[in-house]
Amino acid sequence: MSEQEWQTRVELAAAYRWMAHLGLSELAHTHVCARVPDEPDAFLIKPMELFYEEVTASNLIKYDFDGNPRQPGKTKLSGGGLVIHGGVFAARPDVHATIHSHSCAIIGVSCQKHGLLPINQQAVPFMGKIAYLDYGGLDTEMDHRGPLLDGLRGMDYALLRNHGALVLGRTIGGVVTDHYKLDLACKSQLAALAAGGEVTLIPEEIVRKTQAQIAARPFYGDGGLNWKGMLRMADRLFPDYKH
């Protein structure tokens, strides 16, 4: 394979390991995926049966957007990996990495009618940028692709009502760090509301000001310094991810 594909495999394997390390995986379910740089009509995904802790650069599987394997001896892809991730990559050439997750805090906020509130600094980057999609059952059938993509309306973040989250981005590091911040924002919101009493929301004009400040700081872009640090820690904590 090309050097570009191998590097993408290494970073994607690190992303899976980090999601597991942070407690953001759900056994063998959900996925982190990446478009293959020199094969833009294909993407990488973990084998369905593997837990996130077991993913390595070499055991990731490459598929086209219809679920056909581009590696010998592999079976056709099905389920959410095909419907959600394959659908997003096919419809959004600007997207190069995706995360669909079922973290406890994100599910909790997805069940709240008001969704994510401007209740903490961690939520500010997502204000006005989240699509909310109603629950319609398991995303295992191809006829779910259309409503999913229509509901996204070109946005990079979605809270799937009563279900979880979908985070899209230009780089693997970007989606991993964005997902971490989204999960933290949801945890903080649930903690504030569970404590009872009246809460203070950040005014809309301050939200806009802070979003502009964030956009001007390269620290935040596409994972920035955070993702570089996470890769260094991955080398120390679970070095076999590169195998």
NORJO-V101663 format. One record per residue. RES is the residue in one letter. NEAR is the number of other ideal C-beta (glycine too) atoms within 8 Angstrom. Layout:
res;near
RES;NEAR
RES;NEAR
This chain:
res;near
M;4
S;7
E;5
Q;9
E;13
W;10
Q;8
T;13
R;13
V;11
E;12
L;17
A;14
A;13
A;14
Y;14
R;15
W;11
M;15
A;12
H;8
L;8
G;6
L;10
S;12
E;6
L;5
A;6
H;5
T;9
H;12
V;14
C;14
A;13
R;12
V;13
P;10
D;7
E;9
P;8
D;5
A;12
F;13
L;13
I;11
K;12
P;7
M;7
E;4
L;10
F;8
Y;11
E;8
E;7
V;13
T;11
A;12
S;6
N;10
L;14
I;12
K;12
Y;15
D;9
F;11
D;6
G;11
N;8
P;12
R;8
Q;7
P;4
G;3
K;6
T;4
K;6
L;13
S;7
G;9
G;12
G;14
L;14
V;15
I;15
H;15
G;16
G;13
V;15
F;13
A;7
A;6
R;9
P;4
D;5
V;13
H;10
A;16
T;17
I;15
H;11
S;15
H;9
S;12
C;5
A;10
I;15
I;12
G;10
V;13
S;14
C;7
Q;7
K;3
H;4
G;10
L;12
L;8
P;9
I;11
N;10
Q;6
Q;9
A;15
V;13
P;11
F;11
M;11
G;4
K;8
I;12
A;10
Y;9
L;12
D;6
Y;8
G;5
G;5
L;5
D;10
T;8
E;7
M;6
D;5
H;12
R;10
G;7
P;9
L;14
L;10
D;7
G;11
L;13
R;6
G;4
M;9
D;8
Y;14
A;13
L;15
L;11
R;10
N;7
H;8
G;13
A;15
L;13
V;14
L;12
G;14
R;8
T;11
I;17
G;16
G;14
V;16
V;16
T;13
D;13
H;14
Y;11
K;11
L;14
D;14
L;9
A;13
C;14
K;9
S;12
Q;14
L;11
A;8
A;10
L;7
A;6
A;6
G;3
G;4
E;3
V;7
T;5
L;7
I;12
P;6
E;6
E;6
I;8
V;13
R;8
K;8
T;11
Q;11
A;8
Q;8
I;10
A;7
A;5
R;8
P;5
F;7
Y;8
G;8
D;9
G;13
G;12
L;6
N;11
W;15
K;10
G;8
M;14
L;11
R;8
M;8
A;13
D;8
R;6
L;8
F;8
P;8
D;6
Y;14
K;9
H;6
